[in-house]
């Protein structure tokens, strides 16, 4: 980022001190929001891609459930993108990666669990960067709660479906 853009972002981020001060520099915060956003888009695409590849008698139920999870991820991505814009950043995303895996329920679920755990870590980091800014911290924490719920669902499913 150029100096003028950083200055504009710093001014915008410093203005809402009544909301609570961040514990990270504006550029670092916006950069991490974009990392978190990319993770959320990747998870959403993975749920959709893997749902398309599911086979077996439980396919329709699993596809419906994973479609709900994909919708949750899309909403989380939107919230993160809007926070990035509000702070003066640009939530640009150029490539969305879906990790390759074998066409098996266990393979799909292991990758999804790994992606969700990575998103949880990104959310924890964002919560720490939020400092005294309760709005950003709660956004991060709520996203982590949702991702934890997804991990719990996947862990319950993988035992039931592979057992």
C-alpha positions as CSV (number, residue, x, y, z in Angstrom):
1,X,0.0,0.0,0.0
2,X,1.2,3.5,-0.7
3,X,1.7,6.1,2.0
4,X,-1.4,8.1,1.2
5,X,-3.7,5.0,1.4
6,X,-2.1,3.9,4.7
7,X,-2.6,7.4,6.1
8,X,-6.3,7.4,5.1
9,X,-6.8,3.9,6.6
10,X,-5.0,4.9,9.8
11,X,-7.2,8.0,10.1
12,X,-10.4,6.0,9.6
13,X,-9.3,3.3,12.1
14,X,-8.2,5.8,14.7
15,X,-11.4,7.8,14.6
16,X,-13.7,5.3,16.4
17,X,-11.8,5.3,19.7
18,X,-15.1,5.2,21.5
19,X,-15.6,1.8,20.0
20,X,-12.3,0.7,21.5
21,X,-8.8,0.8,20.3
22,X,-7.3,-2.0,18.2
23,X,-4.2,-3.8,19.3
24,X,-2.8,-4.1,15.8
25,X,-1.7,-1.6,13.2
26,X,-4.4,-0.7,10.6
27,X,-2.5,-2.3,7.7
28,X,-1.9,-5.5,9.6
29,X,-5.5,-5.6,10.7
30,X,-6.8,-5.2,7.1
31,X,-4.3,-7.7,5.8
32,X,-5.5,-10.3,8.3
33,X,-9.2,-9.6,7.5
34,X,-8.3,-10.4,3.9
35,X,-6.6,-13.7,5.0
36,X,-9.6,-14.6,7.0
37,X,-11.9,-13.7,4.1
38,X,-10.0,-16.0,1.8
39,X,-10.3,-18.8,4.2
40,X,-14.0,-18.4,4.5
41,X,-14.5,-18.3,0.7
42,X,-12.3,-21.4,0.4
43,X,-14.4,-23.3,3.0
44,X,-17.6,-22.3,1.3
45,X,-16.4,-23.5,-2.1
46,X,-15.1,-26.7,-0.5
47,X,-18.5,-27.5,1.1
48,X,-20.2,-27.0,-2.3
49,X,-17.6,-28.9,-4.3
50,X,-17.4,-31.9,-2.0
51,X,-21.2,-32.0,-1.8
52,X,-21.3,-32.3,-5.6
53,X,-19.0,-35.3,-5.3
54,X,-20.8,-37.2,-2.5
55,X,-22.1,-40.7,-3.4
56,X,-24.2,-43.1,-1.4
57,X,-27.7,-43.5,0.1
58,X,-27.2,-40.5,2.5
59,X,-26.2,-38.1,-0.3
60,X,-29.3,-35.9,-0.3
61,X,-29.2,-35.4,3.5
62,X,-25.5,-34.7,3.5
63,X,-25.7,-32.3,0.6
64,X,-28.5,-30.4,2.3
65,X,-26.5,-30.1,5.5
66,X,-23.3,-29.0,3.8
67,X,-25.3,-26.5,1.8
68,X,-26.4,-24.9,5.1
69,X,-22.7,-24.9,6.2
70,X,-21.7,-23.2,2.9
71,X,-24.4,-20.6,3.5
72,X,-23.0,-19.9,7.0
73,X,-19.6,-19.5,5.5
74,X,-20.9,-17.1,2.9
75,X,-22.5,-14.9,5.5
76,X,-19.4,-14.9,7.6
77,X,-17.4,-13.9,4.6
78,X,-19.7,-11.1,3.9
79,X,-19.4,-9.8,7.5
80,X,-15.6,-9.9,7.3
81,X,-15.6,-8.2,4.0
82,X,-17.9,-5.4,5.3
83,X,-15.6,-4.9,8.3
84,X,-12.6,-4.6,6.0
85,X,-14.4,-2.0,3.9
86,X,-15.5,-0.1,7.0
87,X,-11.9,0.1,8.1
88,X,-10.8,1.5,4.7
89,X,-9.6,-1.7,3.2
90,X,-10.4,-3.5,-0.1
91,X,-11.6,-7.1,0.4
92,X,-10.2,-8.2,-2.9
93,X,-10.1,-11.9,-3.6
94,X,-8.6,-13.2,-6.9
95,X,-8.4,-17.0,-6.5
96,X,-10.5,-19.4,-4.3
97,X,-8.8,-22.7,-3.6
98,X,-10.6,-26.0,-3.0
99,X,-8.1,-28.5,-1.6
100,X,-7.9,-31.7,-3.7
101,X,-8.8,-35.0,-2.0
102,X,-9.9,-38.5,-2.7
103,X,-13.7,-38.9,-3.4
104,X,-14.6,-40.4,-0.1
105,X,-16.6,-39.1,2.9
106,X,-13.6,-39.5,5.2
107,X,-11.4,-37.5,2.8
108,X,-13.9,-34.7,2.3
109,X,-14.6,-34.4,6.0
110,X,-10.9,-34.5,7.0
111,X,-10.2,-31.6,4.6
112,X,-13.2,-29.6,5.8
113,X,-12.2,-30.2,9.5
114,X,-8.7,-28.9,8.7
115,X,-10.1,-25.8,6.9
116,X,-12.5,-25.1,9.7
117,X,-9.7,-25.4,12.3
118,X,-7.5,-23.0,10.2
119,X,-10.4,-20.5,10.1
120,X,-10.8,-20.9,13.9
121,X,-7.1,-20.0,14.3
122,X,-7.6,-17.0,12.0
123,X,-10.6,-15.9,14.1
124,X,-8.6,-16.3,17.3
125,X,-5.9,-14.1,15.9
126,X,-8.4,-11.5,14.8
127,X,-10.0,-11.5,18.3
128,X,-6.5,-10.8,19.7
129,X,-5.9,-8.0,17.2
130,X,-9.2,-6.4,18.1
131,X,-7.8,-5.2,21.4
132,X,-10.5,-3.1,23.1
133,X,-12.7,-2.9,20.1
134,X,-15.6,-5.1,21.2
135,X,-17.4,-5.0,17.9
136,X,-14.5,-6.6,16.0
137,X,-13.7,-9.0,18.9
138,X,-17.4,-10.2,19.0
139,X,-17.4,-10.6,15.2
140,X,-14.3,-12.8,15.4
141,X,-15.6,-14.7,18.4
142,X,-19.0,-15.4,16.8
143,X,-17.3,-16.6,13.7
144,X,-15.1,-18.9,15.7
145,X,-18.2,-20.3,17.5
146,X,-19.9,-21.0,14.2
147,X,-16.8,-22.7,12.8
148,X,-16.5,-24.8,16.0
149,X,-20.1,-25.9,15.5
150,X,-19.2,-27.0,12.0
151,X,-16.1,-28.9,13.3
152,X,-18.3,-30.6,15.9
153,X,-20.9,-31.6,13.2
154,X,-18.2,-33.0,10.9
155,X,-16.6,-35.0,13.8
156,X,-19.9,-36.5,14.7
157,X,-20.7,-37.3,11.0
158,X,-17.3,-38.9,10.3
159,X,-17.7,-41.3,13.2
160,X,-21.3,-42.2,12.3
161,X,-20.7,-42.5,8.6
162,X,-17.4,-44.4,8.7
163,X,-18.3,-46.6,11.6
